[in-house]
Amino acid sequence: MKDGIGHIFLAWRKGPGSPRVIIGVIKRNSTKGITFKYIREGLDEAKRDGFVIYPDFPDENKIYHNHVLDTFGQRLNKSEREDIYKYYAYWEIEPKKKDDKYYLLAHTQGMLPTDNFELLADYNPIKDLSFTSELCSLTHLKLPADTLEEGDKLTWRKEPTNKHDKYAVKVFKGDVFVGRIKKIHSRIFYKRNSSKLKITVKDINKNGHLNRAFIKISF
């Protein structure tokens, strides 16, 4: 795809600190359009943790063809908001693509404070690609609040032996392990020319220790 975005995967987790489970996938196709379907293995795993179903897609066995983007698009912020261009900049969104819901869902991840769903795009390394992601494992690492600062340049290392994600990637500041790349987002580090990928700390949240850290991944 010209924008570097492949499939978008629907992830769910029980709560902060719990692992993300991939329960569905959104695909775009020039002939079939936009479709959504559940991934059985992930769905069954999520159910064991208490997941029921995504409310707007109640049939676990159906491939949905109608209103997929409109439904997930309800998770997007309104373009009329006063700080919309600041919002676009934060999520590495090109303003000229502001009407492309597939693109917007990939870049913003469709995160809401009211539930535990995320939309995670499988990106491909193309010229000038950049997207915002978030470091994982911080809940367990409990790093000191001053471990990271905005603008820090981080390094990374593949971790294919990770039993939870065969595309796992560990992230470091100097010699200090500071977290992992989100599931699905990590796949780009296993693709051709991935050695050119750069990670920069974009935004941090701290309270005694490092709570959350958003990063810019660029090619």
C-alpha positions as CSV (number, residue, x, y, z in Angstrom):
1,M,0.0,0.0,0.0
2,K,1.2,3.5,-0.8
3,D,0.7,4.7,2.8
4,G,2.6,1.7,4.2
5,I,-0.4,0.3,6.0
6,G,-1.3,-3.4,5.6
7,H,-4.1,-5.1,7.6
8,I,-5.4,-3.5,10.8
9,F,-5.8,-5.9,13.7
10,L,-8.3,-5.5,16.5
11,A,-6.6,-6.1,19.9
12,W,-8.2,-6.4,23.3
13,R,-6.8,-6.9,26.8
14,K,-8.3,-7.4,30.2
15,G,-6.8,-4.3,31.6
16,P,-3.5,-2.3,32.0
17,G,-0.6,-4.7,32.4
18,S,-2.4,-7.6,30.8
19,P,-1.2,-8.9,27.4
20,R,-2.9,-7.7,24.2
21,V,-4.8,-10.4,22.4
22,I,-5.5,-10.1,18.7
23,I,-9.1,-11.0,18.2
24,G,-10.0,-9.7,14.7
25,V,-8.7,-8.2,11.5
26,I,-9.8,-5.4,9.1
27,K,-8.7,-5.8,5.5
28,R,-9.0,-3.5,2.5
29,N,-9.1,-4.9,-1.0
30,S,-9.6,-3.2,-4.3
31,T,-12.4,-5.7,-5.2
32,K,-13.9,-6.7,-1.9
33,G,-13.6,-3.3,-0.2
34,I,-13.2,-3.2,3.6
35,T,-14.0,-6.3,5.5
36,F,-13.8,-7.4,9.2
37,K,-13.7,-10.9,10.7
38,Y,-12.7,-12.4,14.0
39,I,-9.6,-14.5,14.5
40,R,-10.7,-17.7,16.2
41,E,-7.6,-18.4,18.1
42,G,-7.4,-15.0,19.6
43,L,-11.1,-14.8,20.3
44,D,-11.0,-18.0,22.2
45,E,-8.0,-16.8,24.3
46,A,-9.8,-13.5,25.0
47,K,-12.9,-15.3,26.1
48,R,-10.9,-17.1,28.8
49,D,-10.1,-13.7,30.2
50,G,-13.7,-12.6,30.2
51,F,-14.1,-11.0,26.8
52,V,-17.6,-11.3,25.3
53,I,-17.8,-9.8,21.8
54,Y,-17.3,-6.5,20.0
55,P,-20.8,-5.0,20.3
56,D,-21.3,-4.0,16.7
57,F,-20.1,-7.3,15.3
58,P,-22.0,-10.0,17.2
59,D,-21.5,-12.9,14.8
60,E,-18.2,-14.7,15.5
61,N,-18.2,-16.6,12.2
62,K,-19.3,-13.9,9.8
63,I,-17.1,-11.9,7.4
64,Y,-18.5,-8.4,7.6
65,H,-18.6,-6.3,4.4
66,N,-21.0,-3.5,5.3
67,H,-20.3,-0.3,7.3
68,V,-17.0,-1.6,8.7
69,L,-15.2,1.7,8.5
70,D,-18.3,3.7,9.7
71,T,-18.6,1.4,12.7
72,F,-14.9,1.6,13.8
73,G,-14.8,5.2,12.7
74,Q,-17.0,6.1,15.7
75,R,-13.7,5.6,17.7
76,L,-12.1,8.6,15.9
77,N,-12.1,12.2,17.2
78,K,-14.2,14.7,15.3
79,S,-12.4,16.8,12.7
80,E,-14.2,19.9,14.0
81,R,-12.3,19.9,17.3
82,E,-10.3,23.1,17.8
83,D,-7.0,21.4,18.3
84,I,-7.4,19.0,15.4
85,Y,-4.1,19.9,13.7
86,K,-2.2,19.3,17.0
87,Y,-4.0,16.0,17.1
88,Y,-2.9,15.1,13.6
89,A,0.7,16.0,14.4
90,Y,0.7,13.9,17.5
91,W,-0.5,10.8,15.6
92,E,1.8,11.5,12.6
93,I,-1.2,12.1,10.4
94,E,-0.9,13.8,7.0
95,P,-3.7,16.4,7.0
96,K,-4.3,15.7,3.3
97,K,-5.4,12.2,4.4
98,K,-7.8,13.4,7.1
99,D,-10.8,11.9,5.3
100,D,-9.3,8.4,4.9
101,K,-10.8,6.5,7.8
102,Y,-8.7,3.4,7.3
103,Y,-5.6,5.6,7.5
104,L,-6.9,7.5,10.5
105,L,-7.8,4.3,12.4
106,A,-4.3,2.8,11.7
107,H,-2.5,5.9,13.0
108,T,-4.7,6.8,16.0
109,Q,-5.2,3.1,17.0
110,G,-8.8,3.9,17.7
111,M,-8.1,4.1,21.4
112,L,-10.9,5.2,23.8
113,P,-10.7,5.7,27.6
114,T,-13.9,3.7,28.0
115,D,-12.8,0.3,26.8
116,N,-9.8,-1.9,26.2
117,F,-9.8,-2.2,22.4
118,E,-7.0,-1.0,20.1
119,L,-6.6,-1.0,16.3
120,L,-3.0,-2.0,15.4
121,A,-1.8,-1.7,11.9
122,D,0.8,-4.0,10.3
123,Y,3.0,-1.3,8.7
124,N,5.5,-1.7,5.9
125,P,8.7,0.2,5.7
126,I,8.3,2.8,3.0
127,K,10.0,6.2,2.4
128,D,9.0,8.9,4.9
129,L,6.8,6.5,7.0
130,S,6.3,7.6,10.6
131,F,3.7,6.5,13.1
132,T,3.1,6.8,16.8
133,S,3.2,3.7,19.0
134,E,3.6,3.0,22.7
135,L,6.2,1.1,24.8
136,C,4.8,-2.0,26.5
137,S,5.9,-3.7,29.7
138,L,6.3,-0.5,31.7
139,T,3.7,-1.7,34.3
140,H,6.0,-4.6,35.1
141,L,9.4,-2.8,34.7
142,K,8.5,0.1,37.1
143,L,11.2,2.3,35.8
144,P,12.3,5.5,37.6
145,A,10.4,8.5,36.4
146,D,13.5,10.1,34.9
147,T,14.5,7.1,32.8
148,L,13.1,8.6,29.6
149,E,12.7,12.2,28.4
150,E,11.0,13.5,25.3
151,G,13.3,13.5,22.3
152,D,15.4,10.5,23.5
153,K,16.7,8.3,20.8
154,L,16.2,4.6,21.5
155,T,17.7,1.5,20.1
156,W,16.0,-1.8,19.5
157,R,16.7,-5.6,19.3
158,K,14.6,-8.4,17.9
159,E,13.4,-11.0,20.5
160,P,12.0,-13.9,18.3
161,T,12.2,-16.3,21.2
162,N,9.5,-14.4,23.1
163,K,6.7,-16.9,23.8
164,H,3.9,-14.3,23.7
165,D,4.9,-12.7,20.3
166,K,7.2,-14.2,17.7
167,Y,7.8,-10.7,16.4
168,A,8.7,-9.2,19.7
169,V,11.2,-6.3,19.8
170,K,13.0,-5.1,22.9
171,V,13.8,-1.3,23.2
172,F,16.7,0.2,25.0
173,K,18.0,3.6,26.2
174,G,21.8,3.0,26.2
175,D,22.1,-0.3,28.0
176,V,18.8,0.1,29.9
177,F,15.9,-2.1,28.8
178,V,12.9,0.3,28.7
179,G,10.1,-1.8,27.2
180,R,8.9,-3.6,24.1
181,I,7.2,-2.5,20.9
182,K,3.4,-3.1,20.8
183,K,2.2,-6.4,19.3
184,I,1.6,-6.0,15.5
185,H,3.5,-2.8,15.4
186,S,6.6,-4.9,16.1
187,R,6.3,-6.7,12.8
188,I,7.8,-3.9,10.8
189,F,11.1,-4.5,12.6
190,Y,11.2,-8.0,11.0
191,K,10.7,-6.7,7.4
192,R,13.2,-5.8,4.7
193,N,15.4,-2.7,5.4
194,S,14.2,-2.6,9.0
195,S,17.7,-1.7,10.1
196,K,16.8,1.9,9.0
197,L,13.9,2.2,11.5
198,K,14.4,4.8,14.2
199,I,12.6,5.2,17.6
200,T,12.2,8.6,19.3
201,V,10.5,9.2,22.6
202,K,7.5,11.4,21.8
203,D,5.5,11.8,25.1
204,I,5.8,10.4,28.6
205,N,3.5,10.1,31.6
206,K,5.1,9.7,35.0
207,N,4.0,9.6,38.6
208,G,6.8,8.4,40.9
209,H,7.8,6.0,38.1
210,L,7.4,5.9,34.3
211,N,3.7,5.0,33.6
212,R,3.4,5.4,29.8
213,A,5.8,6.3,27.0
214,F,4.6,7.1,23.5
215,I,7.2,6.8,20.7
216,K,7.6,7.8,17.1
217,I,8.7,5.0,14.8
218,S,10.1,6.4,11.5
219,F,11.7,5.0,8.4
